[in-house]
Amino acid sequence: MIAALANALSFAFAMGWEILWALILGFLLSGVVQAVVSKGEMSRLLPDSKPKTILLASALGAASSSCSYAAVALARSIFKKGGDFKAAMAFQFASTNLVLELGIILAVLMGWQFTLAEFTGGPIMIVLLVLMLRTAMTKSRVAEARTQAEQNRQGRMEGHAGMDMSVSGAGNIVARALSPKGLTAISHFYVMDWASVWTDIALGLLISGALAAWVPNGFWQAFFLVRHPLAAKLVGPLIGPLVAVVSFVCSVGNVPLAAVLWNGGISFGGVVSFLFADLIILPILNIYRKYYGWRVALLLGTVFYAAMALAGYAVEVIFGALNLIPVQRHAVVEMAHLSWNYTTFLNIGFGALTVFLLYRFFTTGGPDMLRMMSAAPMADGSSKTHGHNHTTTHHYDHHAGHH
């Protein structure tokens, strides 16, 4: 038993060490983008579901936090403030499937083909989603969802979704990002993004380590019908999202598990549909129920699943026709062995950068912001914690102005 646990932890640690620098880089880039892109105007910018609006919703989503719970909460906020429901859902999907950190980690663990597949299939999935929602979400169902949304039932990361610490004013993006206020905002977003998803990342690594250590390849090959190539391609995009539903792992945390599934024999399209399915895991399905009611939640779960599976099929066909599907299944799933290679040097360098950002975070009121992250935002945009109301923007400006 001890040896089995050690093997599982060794696999988990090895994958975690391999992607550590990529996670830091991804969250840093995400923090920079969030620091210069305001959330405040999102509802005004997404009034309908015209192609231009959906494109803008996708761009805004790609520029936001990759935390699935924060994305779902922010999508409801956009909808409550008058934004179009379909545009809000497009934003939500882009926020977890088109973010920089996801692409970087996929490239490190699985190869550039999977990064390209993610950013090719993501827009396809969003288009499919919007087209299906135009039929499924009738005016009466939208009204039903809005009535339920206005009851303000709480999910997770409500405060994080409601915070807007972006830096406005004169100067270009680089100048704003490197200003004292910009550095403070970046450090706050960086730490809060880590706080939002570290449990998913840890859970994903532990589950992946256990599966890699304890489940023989023969099981995966039979489960994914490896001996029947055509059948494997047909069932892969259908199985992928279902595995994600019961894994309870969302956001970037499902990439290590995707690596295990790919090495085990799941089809290329099946991996892609699995990666897309972080928005239909069981805890998030329950949040849809709270936000929009039972009937709309069931409809969303069905439509989302269909869009994810169809996008997986599309990627399988497109990449197969272009001969871009990897022949070898060599995703990084290996036992821990540290050495002085580029990964170690990158981890040390980006680790030093993390120390700087943590120092900035703790010396500019960051811990108070972190406590507000999971609190419910108030009607005036503030968050309530420890019996007191704190207006997010005022709190941030006060500290940023002194550093």
DONU-857241 format. One record per residue (C-alpha): x negated, z, y negated; residue in one letter. Coordinates in steps of 0.001 Angstrom, whole numbers, padded with zeros to 6 digits, always signed. Layout:
BEGIN
XZYA ...
This chain:
BEGIN
+000000+000000+000000M -002804+000909-002422I -004641-002328-001637A -001453-004363-002192A -000832-002715-005560L -004457-003250-006554A -004198-006941-005689N -001027-007342-007752A -002525-005535-010731L -005698-007598-010428S -003721-010839-010652F -001728-009470-013607A -004840-008333-015463F -006630-011625-014858A -003762-013663-016300M -003409-011248-019207G -007123-011463-020002W -007012-015256-019826E -004199-015557-022391I -005090-012621-024676L -006885-014687-027327W -004148-017313-027169A -001492-014664-027760L -003403-013279-030743I -003886-016760-032211L -000251-017674-031631G +001123-014518-033230F -001306-014879-036137L -000151-018438-036841L +003454-017335-036470S +002846-014490-038916G +001338-016882-041460V +004310-019220-041219V +006847-016396-041461Q +005002-014999-044477A +005546-018184-046476V +008946-019310-045091V +011934-017347-046355S +014852-016327-044137K +017048-015692-047138G +018270-019257-047619E +018830-020145-043965M +022615-019794-043999S +022897-021907-047133R +020657-024576-045618L +022672-024798-042357L +026281-025456-043446P +027110-028123-040833D +025850-029822-037684S +024765-033154-039127K +021523-034573-037651P +019548-033668-040777K +020834-030084-040636T +020055-029737-036920I +016537-031028-037588L +016132-028454-040356L +017526-025695-038107A +014975-026630-035438S +012125-026581-037956A +013195-023176-039280L +013475-021860-035742G +010018-023117-034822A +008666-021275-037875A +010229-017939-036955S +009457-015169-034475S +009362-016088-030777S +011188-012900-029762C +014337-014007-027949S +016310-010921-029000Y +015378-011365-032668A +016267-015072-032471A +019705-014304-031036V +020343-011634-033678A +019228-013903-036517L +021406-016755-035230A +024431-014458-035415R +023413-013417-038927S +023245-017080-039987I +026685-017685-038479F +028205-014585-040098K +026941-015628-043528K +028684-018983-043323G +026199-021097-041396G +027459-023619-038855D +027713-022226-035314F +026041-025240-033676K +023235-025213-036235A +022726-021485-035592A +022437-022159-031850M +019937-024976-032503A +017896-022549-034613F +018056-019993-031797Q +016793-022460-029182F +013977-023733-031388A +012913-020181-032163S +012040-019488-028531T +011080-022946-027260N +009246-024717-030093L +006998-021921-031376V +003225-022273-031595L +002269-019319-029407E +004251-020660-026461L +002460-024008-026594G -000967-022388-026821I -000372-020083-023852I +001030-022937-021747L -002102-024979-022429A -004378-022090-021440V -002587-021060-018244L -001067-024320-017016M -002544-027305-018866G -001787-029534-021833W +000835-031491-019893Q +003110-028443-019859F +002653-027910-023586T +003585-031543-024191L +006553-031174-021836A +007773-028089-023692E +007663-029817-027066F +009183-032996-025638T +011968-031342-023678G +012805-028787-026381G +014235-031332-028854P +016028-033117-026002I +017623-029821-024983M +018694-029068-028561I +020329-032495-028905V +022175-032013-025597L +023203-028526-026653L +024665-029668-029969V +026541-032572-028360L +028098-030309-025720M +028984-027593-028230L +030798-030135-030400R +033233-030566-027527T +033245-027041-026123A +033375-025016-029356M +036730-025996-030790T +037857-024677-034179K +039841-021925-032488S +036844-020830-030415R +034578-020843-033464V +037147-018693-035267A +037281-016366-032260E +033491-016099-032245A +033388-015418-035993R +035993-012661-035709T +033976-010982-032976Q +030668-011503-034841A +032050-009778-037932E +032617-006598-035910Q +028834-006079-036132N +028331-004901-032571R +024647-004239-032026Q +022282-006057-029710G +018510-005687-029912R +015980-006283-032708M +018717-006363-035349E +016429-004940-038011G +013625-007373-037164H +016016-010296-037501A +017274-009013-040843G +013864-008450-042436M +012598-010985-044953D +009050-010272-046122M +008102-013808-047091S +005900-014280-050147V +007296-016492-052871S +006001-017441-056287G +003396-019770-057695A +000588-021298-055703G +000368-023369-052542N +000936-022054-049036I -002735-021188-048445V -003010-019303-051746A +000163-017298-051021R -000955-016511-047490A -004394-015282-048625L -003059-013240-051544S -002869-009425-051152P +000894-009611-050616K +000441-012492-048205G -002126-010651-046072L +000142-007613-045992T +003134-009701-044922A +001081-011448-042236I -000132-008112-040840S +003429-006761-040752H +004829-009845-039019F +001897-009885-036593Y +002365-006297-035452V +006153-006507-035357M +006059-009687-033274D +003764-007928-030805W +006082-004916-030781A +009041-007220-030131S +007682-008976-027063V +004938-006829-025537W +007336-005410-022936T +008365-008928-021900D +004732-010014-021711I +003761-006955-019655A +006791-007335-017381L +006082-011029-016925G +002460-010336-015986L +003386-007562-013560L +006107-009634-011855I +003790-012630-011676S +000970-010520-010271G +003258-009065-007601A +004607-012484-006614L +001123-014013-006511A -000224-011171-004376A +002702-010497-002065W +004696-013716-001591V +003056-016246+000743P +002895-019900-000292N +004951-020804+002759G +007970-019039+001282F +007697-020873-002040W +007199-024219-000325Q +010337-023728+001754A +012331-022375-001197F +011405-025318-003435F +011753-027926-000639L +008152-029062-001062V +008258-031124+002134R +011097-033202+000702H +009786-034571-002626P +013029-036192-003778L +015118-033120-002922A +012540-030914-004677A +012899-032959-007876K +016689-032777-007636L +016985-029029-007086V +014055-027898-009244G +015807-028038-012660P +018846-026333-011118L +016862-023509-009536I +014501-022904-012462G +017050-021417-014890P +018630-019318-012127L +015267-017710-011353V +014892-016950-015067A +018364-015382-015271V +017492-012645-012787V +013862-012186-013856S +014796-010268-017057F +011690-011810-018681V +012078-013704-021922C +010009-015382-024630S +006324-016012-023900V +006403-013422-021106G +007800-015969-018655N +004747-018261-018845V +002709-016308-016221P +005712-016414-013888L +006033-020155-014516A +002397-020512-013418A +003165-018727-010153V +006239-020902-009550L +004263-024089-010260W +001493-023109-007854N +004209-022273-005334G +005645-025779-005388G +008544-025956-007867I +008979-029398-009417S +007625-030252-012879F +011155-030464-014277G +011968-027160-012577G +009111-025414-014415V +010325-026827-017726V +013933-025752-017177S +012688-022290-016151F +010703-021993-019392L +013754-023039-021395F +015964-020408-019761A +014770-017303-021624D +018037-017382-023598L +020269-016898-020557I +018639-013882-018927I +021162-011177-018058L +020469-008808-020997P +020902-011651-023497I +024082-012879-021820L +025433-009377-022370N +024460-009587-026052I +026433-012829-026367Y +029417-010909-025015R +028968-008274-027713K +028388-010807-030471Y +031013-013438-029683Y +033358-012061-027011G +033718-012657-023271W +035182-016162-023365R +032658-017578-025797V +029798-015820-023966A +030798-017442-020662L +031094-020805-022380L +027663-020406-023997L +026058-019394-020703G +027503-022493-019012T +026580-024900-021807V +023088-023438-022185F +022435-023708-018449Y +023604-027328-018408A +021418-028238-021404A +018364-026560-019837M +018832-028276-016464A +019499-031708-017997L +016439-031369-020253A +014389-030521-017165G +015609-033695-015455Y +014824-035728-018573A +011262-034397-018711V +010799-035063-014991E +011863-038693-015428V +009927-039336-018652I +006686-037718-017543F +006970-039282-014095G +007370-042747-015611A +004338-042139-017846L +002323-040704-014939N +001771-037450-016842L +002835-034998-014146I -000236-033119-012836P -001091-033932-009245V -002960-030687-008579Q -001301-027274-008843R -004112-025265-010365H -002425-022992-012885A -004528-019939-013742V -003372-017380-011160V -006452-015616-009833E -007967-012211-009147M -009677-010372-011998A -013349-011159-012538H -014841-010700-015983L -017860-012693-017093S -019530-013774-020318W -017644-017020-020720N -015711-018602-023590Y -012601-016535-022786T -014500-013275-023204T -016067-014354-026497F -012713-015575-027822L -011028-012309-026834N -013733-010289-028614I -013486-012421-031756G -009705-012377-031934F -009728-008691-030978G -011798-007983-034102A -009239-009919-036138L -006500-007756-034614T -008362-004624-035727V -008377-005936-039304F -004652-006749-039179L -003866-003342-037698L -005825-001645-040488Y -003896-003656-043055R -000631-002827-041294F -001217+000941-041190F -002442+001147-044783T +000459-000811-046304T +003505+001029-045008G +003629-000789-041692G +004732+002146-039497P +007861+002657-041612D +008677-001033-041278M +008169-000806-037525L +010638+002074-037270R +013180-000040-039120M +012642-003036-036857M +015184-002055-034222S +017613-000469-036658A +020823-002211-037625A +020652-003980-040997P +023140-002717-043556M +025495-004870-045530A +023116-004950-048498D +020193-006146-046396G +018617-002720-045923S +017976-000933-042652S +019049+002529-041659K +016613+004814-039874T +016190+008551-039537H +019309+009137-041577G +018033+007227-044638H +018537+003732-045940N +015473+001642-046755H +015786-001687-048450T +013363-003927-046621T +012250-006164-049466T +011815-003316-051964H +009866-001244-049422H +007521-004142-048707Y +006943-005087-052356D +006169-001478-053265H +003337-001235-050758H +002109-004813-051087A +001756-004418-054827G -000814-001673-054334H -002999-003482-051815H 
